[in-house]
Amino acid sequence: MSNEHDLNNSILQTNVDKHKYHVLFYKIIILSFLAIMICYADRSNIATAIIQMQREFNWSQSTKGMLLSSFYWGYTFIQIPSGYLSKKYGGYKLLLYAVGLWSLFTFLTPLASKNMMVLVFCRVLMGISEGISFPAIHDIIANYILHEDQSKSVSIITTSSYIGTVLANYLTPIIVTQLGWEYAFYIFGLVGMIWCLPWSLLLNLSENNNIDENNDDNNNDDDVDIQEDVSFSEIPWKKIFQTKQIWAIIINQWCGSYGFYVLLNWIPSFYLSKGLELENQGLFLMLPFLFQGIIGFFSGFLADKLLTKGVSPTKVRQIFQHIGMIFPAIFLSLIIILPLNIYQIAGLLTLAIGMNAFTLSGVSVYHLDIAPQYSSILFSIGNTFGNLPGIIGVYFTGFLIDNYNSWEIIFLIAIFNYLIGSVAWFLLARGKVSL
């Protein structure tokens, strides 16, 4: 165990100076919030910029889909290893390296675009770098933030992912049309590099933070969850994959993410096919993810309130997951069935993407209910399957457009996934788990 982690643990086990702790707390929250916001902005801006890139380089829709999906090759690959890396090297240092690397690869994207293989490799490395971010931040929260502040820390920082997507979807069309698509990557990459400076100062401050160890009032087993480390071989892998509730998580992470990633990456192209030019798309691209962020933030509070009123965790997870899967399927179906203008289509897409955020209080936290002792492992497993649609679905969408030129088929596949996920959740996400 590193000296950094020894210090981290002491923060949770001693009565630290309250002023110093609160200064440290707000620096961690603000800069982690900005890191995830930059993370999601950097991964999202290419969905808009690629429209101009496609025109310049004369790419097919299949090539476009392959390029959009390449980010998720790296992002998916690193999910399980990233938890181990955070534990071994410490989240503070790892997040600094991750932000620095993905910002560099973002900045280098225009140069890499001269050769398709180099560009794909650049996107894969960017995905690997970004895939480390959330595990690193969860390590930081676990080791530097007091237990009673951890839930709100996760909620606040997670909300920044939606804000990053909103900013990218609003600003990228403006940057692309006013300055050129290259500047979308230059500007966003430079912002991430600038972020590294205050985080480096925070890192030095945290490692040298003086902690008052004279009072151990906070060293209370009732307040701090202690989990012993287990080796890779001691994890009950066979039993995990024989448990129906784990398959409820796996299936729903795939099904929910399929619709999300396809819409995230292909909405600008869809609007273009409807005659909405890139320079007019900013508001249309921003609203769905703004609504999603609002729904996700408040659904967590609503779920917690139901739990405090005595509603069982199983019922709460069932209700919120079904809302987050069935309503997007309904709204996408209406887009296919009804004769709609562009504003009505945009409204239904906003509702479809936004309502999916109810799953944050369903499948996204279910592993904490059923097996908290293996929560990080189950999170990594679910997140791995949840990112596979970023590889398969995003590429497959480009193939379908090239060969069938039908957005109805694309929406039908997303609808099918949402409904299959809901059925699987109803059948599998219930009962006790023994691992």
Salt bridges, closest charged atoms under 4 A:
GLU130 OE1 - ARG43 NE 3.10
ASP139 OD1 - HIS5 NE2 3.91
ASP149 OD1 - LYS152 NZ 3.57
ASP225 OD2 - HIS147 NE2 3.42
ASP229 OD1 - LYS87 NZ 2.76
ASP369 OD2 - ARG317 NE 2.62
